[in-house]
Amino acid sequence: MKNTRTTLKIAAAGVALAVMAGCSSNASEEQSGKMSQADMQSQETRTMAREALSTAQQAQRTAEQALQQSQQNKQEMDRMFERSMRK
């Protein structure tokens, strides 16, 4: 009878350890899945940031071109005004 109780206690402890190990591996898989999802979101965020930077750089180039054209137009208008004042 004493051997049976000891055997049952050892078996119960073994089952408990097996269950805990199974839960632990499930938790690891779940954490791994969450990390993969976080990595994917991080990559997506980086891609969006690169696209935003590219768009901003293009807008900057366009603004610089517009400013240059405006300055050229102003110079041309000033020359035209000076010519008309000389006449």
MMTF fields as JSON, N, C-alpha, C and O atoms, coordinates in Angstrom:
{
  "mmtfVersion": "1.0.0",
  "mmtfProducer": "UNKNOWN",
  "numBonds": 347,
  "numAtoms": 348,
  "numGroups": 87,
  "numChains": 1,
  "numModels": 1,
  "chainsPerModel": [1],
  "groupsPerChain": [87],
  "chainIdList": ["A"],
  "bondAtomList": [4, 2, 8, 6, 12, 10, 16, 14, 20, 18, 24, 22, 28, 26, 32, 30, 36, 34, 40, 38, 44, 42, 48, 46, 52, 50, 56, 54, 60, 58, 64, 62, 68, 66, 72, 70, 76, 74, 80, 78, 84, 82, 88, 86, 92, 90, 96, 94, 100, 98, 104, 102, 108, 106, 112, 110, 116, 114, 120, 118, 124, 122, 128, 126, 132, 130, 136, 134, 140, 138, 144, 142, 148, 146, 152, 150, 156, 154, 160, 158, 164, 162, 168, 166, 172, 170, 176, 174, 180, 178, 184, 182, 188, 186, 192, 190, 196, 194, 200, 198, 204, 202, 208, 206, 212, 210, 216, 214, 220, 218, 224, 222, 228, 226, 232, 230, 236, 234, 240, 238, 244, 242, 248, 246, 252, 250, 256, 254, 260, 258, 264, 262, 268, 266, 272, 270, 276, 274, 280, 278, 284, 282, 288, 286, 292, 290, 296, 294, 300, 298, 304, 302, 308, 306, 312, 310, 316, 314, 320, 318, 324, 322, 328, 326, 332, 330, 336, 334, 340, 338, 344, 342],
  "bondOrderList": [1, 1, 1, 1, 1, 1, 1, 1, 1, 1, 1, 1, 1, 1, 1, 1, 1, 1, 1, 1, 1, 1, 1, 1, 1, 1, 1, 1, 1, 1, 1, 1, 1, 1, 1, 1, 1, 1, 1, 1, 1, 1, 1, 1, 1, 1, 1, 1, 1, 1, 1, 1, 1, 1, 1, 1, 1, 1, 1, 1, 1, 1, 1, 1, 1, 1, 1, 1, 1, 1, 1, 1, 1, 1, 1, 1, 1, 1, 1, 1, 1, 1, 1, 1, 1, 1],
  "groupList": [{"groupName": "MET", "atomNameList": ["N", "CA", "C", "O"], "elementList": ["N", "C", "C", "O"], "formalChargeList": [0, 0, 0, 0], "bondAtomList": [1, 0, 2, 1, 3, 2], "bondOrderList": [1, 1, 2], "singleLetterCode": "M", "chemCompType": "L-PEPTIDE LINKING"}, {"groupName": "LYS", "atomNameList": ["N", "CA", "C", "O"], "elementList": ["N", "C", "C", "O"], "formalChargeList": [0, 0, 0, 0], "bondAtomList": [1, 0, 2, 1, 3, 2], "bondOrderList": [1, 1, 2], "singleLetterCode": "K", "chemCompType": "L-PEPTIDE LINKING"}, {"groupName": "ASN", "atomNameList": ["N", "CA", "C", "O"], "elementList": ["N", "C", "C", "O"], "formalChargeList": [0, 0, 0, 0], "bondAtomList": [1, 0, 2, 1, 3, 2], "bondOrderList": [1, 1, 2], "singleLetterCode": "N", "chemCompType": "L-PEPTIDE LINKING"}, {"groupName": "THR", "atomNameList": ["N", "CA", "C", "O"], "elementList": ["N", "C", "C", "O"], "formalChargeList": [0, 0, 0, 0], "bondAtomList": [1, 0, 2, 1, 3, 2], "bondOrderList": [1, 1, 2], "singleLetterCode": "T", "chemCompType": "L-PEPTIDE LINKING"}, {"groupName": "ARG", "atomNameList": ["N", "CA", "C", "O"], "elementList": ["N", "C", "C", "O"], "formalChargeList": [0, 0, 0, 0], "bondAtomList": [1, 0, 2, 1, 3, 2], "bondOrderList": [1, 1, 2], "singleLetterCode": "R", "chemCompType": "L-PEPTIDE LINKING"}, {"groupName": "LEU", "atomNameList": ["N", "CA", "C", "O"], "elementList": ["N", "C", "C", "O"], "formalChargeList": [0, 0, 0, 0], "bondAtomList": [1, 0, 2, 1, 3, 2], "bondOrderList": [1, 1, 2], "singleLetterCode": "L", "chemCompType": "L-PEPTIDE LINKING"}, {"groupName": "ILE", "atomNameList": ["N", "CA", "C", "O"], "elementList": ["N", "C", "C", "O"], "formalChargeList": [0, 0, 0, 0], "bondAtomList": [1, 0, 2, 1, 3, 2], "bondOrderList": [1, 1, 2], "singleLetterCode": "I", "chemCompType": "L-PEPTIDE LINKING"}, {"groupName": "ALA", "atomNameList": ["N", "CA", "C", "O"], "elementList": ["N", "C", "C", "O"], "formalChargeList": [0, 0, 0, 0], "bondAtomList": [1, 0, 2, 1, 3, 2], "bondOrderList": [1, 1, 2], "singleLetterCode": "A", "chemCompType": "L-PEPTIDE LINKING"}, {"groupName": "GLY", "atomNameList": ["N", "CA", "C", "O"], "elementList": ["N", "C", "C", "O"], "formalChargeList": [0, 0, 0, 0], "bondAtomList": [1, 0, 2, 1, 3, 2], "bondOrderList": [1, 1, 2], "singleLetterCode": "G", "chemCompType": "PEPTIDE LINKING"}, {"groupName": "VAL", "atomNameList": ["N", "CA", "C", "O"], "elementList": ["N", "C", "C", "O"], "formalChargeList": [0, 0, 0, 0], "bondAtomList": [1, 0, 2, 1, 3, 2], "bondOrderList": [1, 1, 2], "singleLetterCode": "V", "chemCompType": "L-PEPTIDE LINKING"}, {"groupName": "CYS", "atomNameList": ["N", "CA", "C", "O"], "elementList": ["N", "C", "C", "O"], "formalChargeList": [0, 0, 0, 0], "bondAtomList": [1, 0, 2, 1, 3, 2], "bondOrderList": [1, 1, 2], "singleLetterCode": "C", "chemCompType": "L-PEPTIDE LINKING"}, {"groupName": "SER", "atomNameList": ["N", "CA", "C", "O"], "elementList": ["N", "C", "C", "O"], "formalChargeList": [0, 0, 0, 0], "bondAtomList": [1, 0, 2, 1, 3, 2], "bondOrderList": [1, 1, 2], "singleLetterCode": "S", "chemCompType": "L-PEPTIDE LINKING"}, {"groupName": "GLU", "atomNameList": ["N", "CA", "C", "O"], "elementList": ["N", "C", "C", "O"], "formalChargeList": [0, 0, 0, 0], "bondAtomList": [1, 0, 2, 1, 3, 2], "bondOrderList": [1, 1, 2], "singleLetterCode": "E", "chemCompType": "L-PEPTIDE LINKING"}, {"groupName": "GLN", "atomNameList": ["N", "CA", "C", "O"], "elementList": ["N", "C", "C", "O"], "formalChargeList": [0, 0, 0, 0], "bondAtomList": [1, 0, 2, 1, 3, 2], "bondOrderList": [1, 1, 2], "singleLetterCode": "Q", "chemCompType": "L-PEPTIDE LINKING"}, {"groupName": "ASP", "atomNameList": ["N", "CA", "C", "O"], "elementList": ["N", "C", "C", "O"], "formalChargeList": [0, 0, 0, 0], "bondAtomList": [1, 0, 2, 1, 3, 2], "bondOrderList": [1, 1, 2], "singleLetterCode": "D", "chemCompType": "L-PEPTIDE LINKING"}, {"groupName": "PHE", "atomNameList": ["N", "CA", "C", "O"], "elementList": ["N", "C", "C", "O"], "formalChargeList": [0, 0, 0, 0], "bondAtomList": [1, 0, 2, 1, 3, 2], "bondOrderList": [1, 1, 2], "singleLetterCode": "F", "chemCompType": "L-PEPTIDE LINKING"}],
  "groupTypeList": [0, 1, 2, 3, 4, 3, 3, 5, 1, 6, 7, 7, 7, 8, 9, 7, 5, 7, 9, 0, 7, 8, 10, 11, 11, 2, 7, 11, 12, 12, 13, 11, 8, 1, 0, 11, 13, 7, 14, 0, 13, 11, 13, 12, 3, 4, 3, 0, 7, 4, 12, 7, 5, 11, 3, 7, 13, 13, 7, 13, 4, 3, 7, 12, 13, 7, 5, 13, 13, 11, 13, 13, 2, 1, 13, 12, 0, 14, 4, 0, 15, 12, 4, 11, 0, 4, 1],
  "groupIdList": [1, 2, 3, 4, 5, 6, 7, 8, 9, 10, 11, 12, 13, 14, 15, 16, 17, 18, 19, 20, 21, 22, 23, 24, 25, 26, 27, 28, 29, 30, 31, 32, 33, 34, 35, 36, 37, 38, 39, 40, 41, 42, 43, 44, 45, 46, 47, 48, 49, 50, 51, 52, 53, 54, 55, 56, 57, 58, 59, 60, 61, 62, 63, 64, 65, 66, 67, 68, 69, 70, 71, 72, 73, 74, 75, 76, 77, 78, 79, 80, 81, 82, 83, 84, 85, 86, 87],
  "secStructList": [7, 2, 2, 2, 2, 2, 2, 2, 2, 2, 2, 2, 2, 2, 2, 2, 2, 2, 2, 2, 2, 2, 2, 2, 2, 2, 2, 2, 2, 2, 2, 2, 2, 2, 2, 2, 2, 2, 2, 2, 2, 2, 2, 2, 2, 2, 2, 2, 2, 2, 2, 2, 2, 2, 2, 2, 2, 2, 2, 2, 2, 2, 2, 2, 2, 2, 2, 2, 2, 2, 2, 2, 2, 2, 2, 2, 2, 2, 2, 2, 2, 2, 2, 2, 2, 2, 7],
  "xCoordList": [0.817, 0.0, 0.864, 0.572, 1.939, 2.84, 3.517, 3.693, 3.892, 4.505, 3.532, 3.942, 2.269, 1.263, 1.109, 1.04, 1.054, 0.936, 2.16, 2.032, 3.319, 4.554, 4.569, 4.939, 4.164, 4.124, 3.125, 3.402, 1.967, 0.955, 1.459, 1.23, 2.145, 2.692, 3.733, 3.744, 4.607, 5.637, 4.982, 5.394, 3.964, 3.26, 2.569, 2.605, 1.934, 1.254, 2.263, 2.001, 3.42, 4.459, 4.957, 5.194, 5.111, 5.55, 4.552, 4.927, 3.266, 2.214, 2.211, 2.08, 2.353, 2.378, 3.546, 3.389, 4.719, 5.882, 5.655, 6.032, 5.042, 4.77, 3.806, 3.984, 2.78, 1.806, 2.482, 2.256, 3.31, 4.006, 4.962, 5.082, 5.633, 6.547, 5.771, 6.226, 4.598, 3.761, 3.287, 3.278, 2.895, 2.46, 3.615, 3.452, 4.776, 5.953, 6.278, 6.603, 6.198, 6.504, 5.443, 5.761, 4.188, 3.129, 3.375, 3.171, 3.814, 4.096, 5.26, 5.245, 6.266, 7.405, 6.975, 7.403, 6.127, 5.636, 4.805, 4.891, 4.003, 3.178, 4.046, 3.79, 5.071, 5.986, 6.709, 6.885, 7.123, 7.814, 6.908, 7.35, 5.633, 4.671, 4.483, 4.402, 4.416, 4.264, 5.499, 5.39, 6.677, 7.908, 7.965, 8.385, 7.538, 7.518, 6.569, 6.873, 5.433, 4.466, 5.045, 4.87, 5.728, 6.351, 7.44, 7.578, 8.213, 9.246, 8.615, 9.126, 7.516, 6.846, 6.313, 6.427, 5.731, 5.221, 6.35, 6.21, 7.467, 8.63, 9.144, 9.467, 9.219, 9.68, 8.727, 9.159, 7.425, 6.423, 6.563, 6.446, 6.816, 6.995, 8.22, 8.185, 9.308, 10.522, 10.265, 10.732, 9.533, 9.219, 8.4, 8.661, 7.421, 6.599, 7.438, 7.236, 8.371, 9.232, 10.129, 10.338, 10.658, 11.497, 10.689, 11.174, 9.441, 8.582, 8.276, 8.274, 8.02, 7.739, 8.961, 8.833, 10.141, 11.377, 11.582, 11.953, 11.345, 11.488, 10.525, 10.904, 9.287, 8.294, 8.703, 8.567, 9.197, 9.628, 10.815, 10.886, 11.736, 12.892, 12.451, 12.97, 11.503, 10.988, 10.288, 10.445, 9.521, 8.849, 9.872, 9.668, 10.956, 12.015, 12.647, 12.879, 12.921, 13.5, 12.545, 12.963, 11.266, 10.267, 10.188, 10.099, 10.219, 10.172, 11.41, 11.311, 12.56, 13.79, 13.738, 14.177, 13.204, 13.059, 12.087, 12.327, 11.003, 10.026, 10.637, 10.399, 11.42, 12.085, 13.071, 13.131, 13.83, 14.793, 14.068, 14.493, 12.986, 12.218, 11.632, 11.623, 11.153, 10.592, 11.654, 11.394, 12.847, 13.932, 14.324, 14.6, 14.348, 14.657, 13.579, 13.886, 12.329, 11.228, 11.317, 11.08, 11.651, 11.778, 12.897, 12.724, 14.031, 15.14, 14.741, 15.071, 14.039, 13.582, 12.608, 12.695, 11.701, 10.748, 11.469, 11.116, 12.474, 13.25, 13.959, 13.977, 14.543, 15.224, 14.23, 14.52, 13.06, 12.041, 11.588, 11.394, 11.423, 11.011, 12.075, 11.754, 13.351, 14.455, 14.486, 14.692, 14.282, 14.28, 13.13, 13.296, 11.976, 10.83, 11.018, 10.511, 11.734, 11.98, 13.001, 12.951, 13.91, 14.93, 14.325, 14.853, 13.251, 12.664, 11.936, 11.384],
  "yCoordList": [-1.184, 0.0, 1.251, 2.227, 1.206, 2.346, 2.54, 3.674, 1.463, 1.529, 2.088, 2.818, 1.76, 2.23, 3.744, 4.451, 4.239, 5.691, 6.42, 7.459, 5.89, 6.503, 6.506, 7.495, 5.392, 5.29, 6.296, 6.941, 6.424, 7.384, 8.822, 9.643, 9.129, 10.476, 10.779, 11.87, 9.816, 10.009, 10.165, 11.007, 9.352, 9.444, 10.796, 11.405, 11.276, 12.572, 13.696, 14.629, 13.6, 14.615, 14.599, 15.652, 13.405, 13.282, 13.889, 14.581, 13.623, 14.185, 15.707, 16.412, 16.207, 17.656, 18.282, 19.32, 17.654, 18.168, 18.141, 19.073, 17.075, 16.97, 18.061, 18.663, 18.311, 19.352, 20.717, 21.53, 20.967, 22.252, 22.417, 23.511, 21.355, 21.433, 21.72, 22.486, 21.104, 21.354, 22.794, 23.415, 23.328, 24.726, 25.655, 26.683, 25.28, 26.109, 26.159, 27.227, 25.034, 25.042, 25.812, 26.479, 25.736, 26.516, 28.002, 28.802, 28.369, 29.774, 30.251, 31.373, 29.397, 29.765, 29.954, 30.896, 29.056, 29.183, 30.451, 31.145, 30.748, 31.95, 33.196, 34.138, 33.209, 34.349, 34.484, 35.591, 33.365, 33.396, 33.976, 34.754, 33.587, 34.12, 35.618, 36.361, 36.057, 37.488, 38.252, 39.363, 37.666, 38.327, 38.415, 39.43, 37.343, 37.38, 38.461, 39.184, 38.56, 39.584, 40.97, 41.873, 41.149, 42.438, 42.761, 43.91, 41.749, 41.963, 42.394, 43.291, 41.762, 42.123, 43.548, 44.3, 43.924, 45.279, 46.29, 47.386, 45.918, 46.802, 47.006, 48.128, 45.945, 46.035, 46.895, 47.707, 46.71, 47.502, 48.988, 49.854, 49.263, 50.644, 51.258, 52.407, 50.489, 50.992, 51.273, 52.279, 50.396, 50.597, 51.867, 52.647, 52.075, 53.282, 54.53, 55.56, 54.441, 55.593, 55.91, 57.079, 54.877, 55.102, 55.768, 56.677, 55.301, 55.894, 57.357, 58.215, 57.63, 59.004, 59.885, 61.023, 59.37, 60.13, 60.407, 61.517, 59.413, 59.593, 60.658, 61.503, 60.612, 61.605, 62.998, 63.969, 63.094, 64.393, 64.938, 66.138, 64.07, 64.515, 64.996, 65.992, 64.303, 64.724, 66.074, 66.942, 66.253, 67.53, 68.65, 69.767, 68.357, 69.352, 69.749, 70.93, 68.754, 69.057, 69.911, 70.857, 69.566, 70.324, 71.759, 72.697, 71.932, 73.276, 74.086, 75.277, 73.443, 74.143, 74.559, 75.653, 73.693, 74.033, 75.2, 76.102, 75.171, 76.258, 77.576, 78.622, 77.525, 78.732, 79.265, 80.469, 78.375, 78.792, 79.428, 80.466, 78.813, 79.355, 80.715, 81.634, 80.84, 82.114, 83.209, 84.336, 82.868, 83.857, 84.26, 85.43, 83.296, 83.621, 84.526, 85.485, 84.221, 85.054, 86.468, 87.439, 86.588, 87.905, 88.705, 89.89, 88.07, 88.749, 89.201, 90.31, 88.35, 88.692, 89.877, 90.793, 89.855, 90.97, 92.261, 93.331, 92.176, 93.371, 93.943, 95.16, 93.086, 93.555, 94.198, 95.224, 93.587, 94.151, 95.519, 96.447, 95.643, 96.911, 97.984, 99.123, 97.611, 98.574, 99.033, 100.217, 98.109, 98.472, 99.426, 100.387, 99.155, 100.033, 101.414, 102.401, 101.503, 102.795, 103.61, 104.839, 102.996, 103.7, 104.365, 105.36, 103.829, 104.338, 105.594, 106.151],
  "zCoordList": [0.0, 0.0, 0.0, -0.692, 0.795, 0.844, -0.509, -0.953, -1.159, -2.483, -3.515, -4.418, -3.396, -4.33, -4.206, -5.211, -2.963, -2.751, -3.291, -3.939, -3.031, -3.512, -5.038, -5.671, -5.604, -7.057, -7.636, -8.647, -6.993, -7.464, -7.333, -8.222, -6.227, -6.048, -7.116, -7.684, -7.389, -8.413, -9.789, -10.587, -10.059, -11.343, -11.475, -12.544, -10.391, -10.415, -10.642, -11.401, -9.979, -10.167, -11.614, -12.206, -12.176, -13.57, -14.536, -15.482, -14.286, -15.136, -15.015, -16.016, -13.799, -13.597, -14.348, -14.991, -14.27, -14.997, -16.503, -17.213, -16.981, -18.421, -18.872, -19.931, -18.053, -18.393, -18.39, -19.287, -17.382, -17.31, -18.486, -19.037, -18.868, -20.009, -21.288, -22.138, -21.425, -22.597, -22.638, -23.701, -21.496, -21.427, -21.734, -22.392, -21.25, -21.494, -22.973, -23.492, -23.666, -25.097, -25.861, -26.845, -25.435, -26.083, -25.882, -26.795, -24.683, -24.41, -25.274, -25.778, -25.442, -26.277, -27.722, -28.388, -28.2, -29.576, -29.724, -30.737, -28.708, -28.751, -28.743, -29.494, -27.901, -27.856, -29.187, -29.695, -29.745, -31.032, -32.113, -32.959, -32.073, -33.038, -32.866, -33.844, -31.611, -31.355, -31.798, -32.318, -31.596, -32.019, -33.536, -34.09, -34.211, -35.676, -36.172, -37.121, -35.527, -35.904, -35.649, -36.468, -34.532, -34.222, -35.242, -35.663, -35.64, -36.66, -37.981, -38.652, -38.35, -39.605, -39.539, -40.507, -38.4, -38.248, -38.263, -38.807, -37.663, -37.658, -39.079, -39.47, -39.838, -41.227, -42.05, -42.869, -41.824, -42.543, -42.198, -43.066, -40.923, -40.489, -41.145, -41.586, -41.209, -41.873, -43.344, -43.88, -43.991, -45.406, -45.593, -46.51, -44.737, -44.827, -44.567, -45.209, -43.636, -43.335, -44.527, -44.852, -45.177, -46.368, -47.48, -48.154, -47.666, -48.694, -48.358, -49.241, -47.093, -46.675, -46.893, -47.344, -46.578, -46.79, -48.271, -48.651, -49.101, -50.54, -51.059, -51.869, -50.594, -50.999, -50.534, -51.278, -49.316, -48.788, -49.576, -49.845, -49.942, -50.734, -52.109, -52.614, -52.715, -54.022, -53.889, -54.748, -52.822, -52.596, -52.401, -52.877, -51.711, -51.5, -52.836, -53.095, -53.678, -55.0, -55.833, -56.5, -55.785, -56.537, -56.026, -56.819, -54.715, -54.13, -54.518, -54.81, -54.52, -54.911, -56.379, -56.731, -57.229, -58.642, -58.82, -59.622, -58.072, -58.158, -57.693, -58.297, -56.626, -56.13, -57.168, -57.414, -57.768, -58.791, -59.978, -60.486, -60.411, -61.538, -61.17, -61.99, -59.961, -59.498, -59.504, -59.927, -59.032, -59.026, -60.444, -60.706, -61.354, -62.751, -63.344, -64.053, -63.054, -63.554, -62.992, -63.711, -61.73, -61.108, -61.781, -62.069, -62.03, -62.689, -64.088, -64.509, -64.792, -66.146, -66.094, -66.912, -65.148, -65.027, -64.649, -65.145, -63.775, -63.406, -64.631, -64.815, -65.472, -66.684, -67.646, -68.259, -67.77, -68.654, -68.133, -68.918, -66.832, -66.24, -66.471, -66.812, -66.282, -66.506, -67.948, -68.214, -68.894, -70.309, -70.62, -71.371, -70.041, -70.326, -69.697, -70.23, -68.576, -67.928, -68.711, -68.656, -69.425, -70.207, -71.435, -71.932, -71.91, -73.157, -72.951, -73.9]
}
